[in-house]
Amino acid sequence: MKREQSIETTCVQGGYTPGNGEPRQVPIIQSTTFKYATSEDMGKLFDLEASGYFYSRLQNPTCDTVAAKICALEGGSAAMLLSSGQAANFFAVFNIATVGDHVISSSSIYGGTYNLFAVTMKKMGIDFTFVSPDCTEEELSAAFRPNTKAVFGETIANPALTVLDIEKFAKAAHAHGVPLIVDNTFATPVNCRPFEFGADIVTHSTTKYMDGHGTAIGGCIVDSGKFDWMAHKEKFPGLCTPDNSYHGITYAEKFGMGGAYITKATAQLMRDFGCTQSPQSAFYLNLGLESLHVRMERHCLNAQKVAEYLESNDKIGWVTYPGLPSDKYYATAQKYMPKGTCGVVSFGVKGGRKAAEKFMKALKLIAIETHVADARSCCLHPASATHRQMNEEELIAAGISGDLVRLSCGIENYEDLIADIAQALDTL
Ligand SMILES: *Cc1c(COP(=O)(O)O)cnc(C)c1O
């Protein structure tokens, strides 16, 4: 019987198997273009009749190798790298929704994604309905319209740390003939593989744990290959009717369930928007992926210890960490990610916004950064940084309060992190 390779081994060796005498490490193909002997050869590539590289805005071998590793980690059928997590979420939705369409999203999502959906994509004529991640099945069902094209959520929301009931959202999406898109940035495939619970498309900001060292901005989209576009032909004309900008190709017919979505996103959206990841960045990303499974375990251990310490400290008003048995999402997290959740802990310092700012100023080891999921611990005050575009009501819907500190536990020794927090709390 064929044994399925463990995710740890895929982190290290997935996506790239060098032949005899070839480089052991993934080569950086730092080339914008590729040479061919005849125009006919090149024509076949342009018509998507043959596969091969011709221009790195569309595809590059280094990027494809790293995308193949992430695809294997998620258990998908096809994947592509992009210039950022923002580009990944934009492409993931825009690939199937256009002017006049509607998308349902969890209200508890990353601030940048919220802005992308509620402001920028709204200007493009796509309407979004934001639903609470805790909504009932009836409430979720009531949000659908005849023109709804997708449902979106985050496995673990940044920074509110709500855990998505993936099966509930997938069931509702499928009952209405549309796919569920899950941003799996915080959990990573090491801790959760959303496809196993019914998600159809997964996105990542690879800038976070996958890179893990604060080195390169990047994004990724993975398709499960399980959504039957042709069964809902009328909803997805972009995939199920001929693309005149690509010589009349019908993606869902030519590339099937496993390849249609990523091929369309590459051939159409990447061609026209050019949100490419550079081969150099993809190389850095791959170095991060090689230790992802080792780092996630330590991020989770550190966050667990820090969360337990904070919970026992009387200068702290509240702590949110899905690994704490007292957490609202503990049971959901245990179901979807029994190995651990992520390294990010949110908490409120007693005394509100002022106290939170004073506490953060006193930290020595833990730096203030607009970043999470780095090997080095860092923290942020979302209400005055990432989520500052939101009004009070929107902040509440996104689960952000004025006293909220988002602490991203790195992979240092947790006793040092706790000591730093303790000395900063002493100044209050
Ligand atoms: C950071 C982040 C993004 C945006 O990614 P960038 O790489 O910064 O563009 C999207 N989703 C989540 C959950 C994030 O944490």
The ligand as a Gaussian input file, in Angstrom:
#p B3LYP/6-31G(d) Opt

LIG

0 1
 C       -0.777000      39.791000       5.950000
 C       -2.013000      39.142000       5.526000
 C       -2.538000      39.340000       4.253000
 C       -1.885000      40.289000       3.257000
 O       -0.660000      39.771000       2.870000
 P        0.553000      40.667000       2.292000
 O        1.568000      39.631000       1.947000
 O        0.970000      41.596000       3.378000
 O        0.032000      41.398000       1.107000
 C       -3.683000      38.663000       3.902000
 N       -4.300000      37.830000       4.767000
 C       -3.828000      37.613000       6.013000
 C       -4.538000      36.689000       6.921000
 C       -2.669000      38.258000       6.446000
 O       -2.206000      38.037000       7.676000

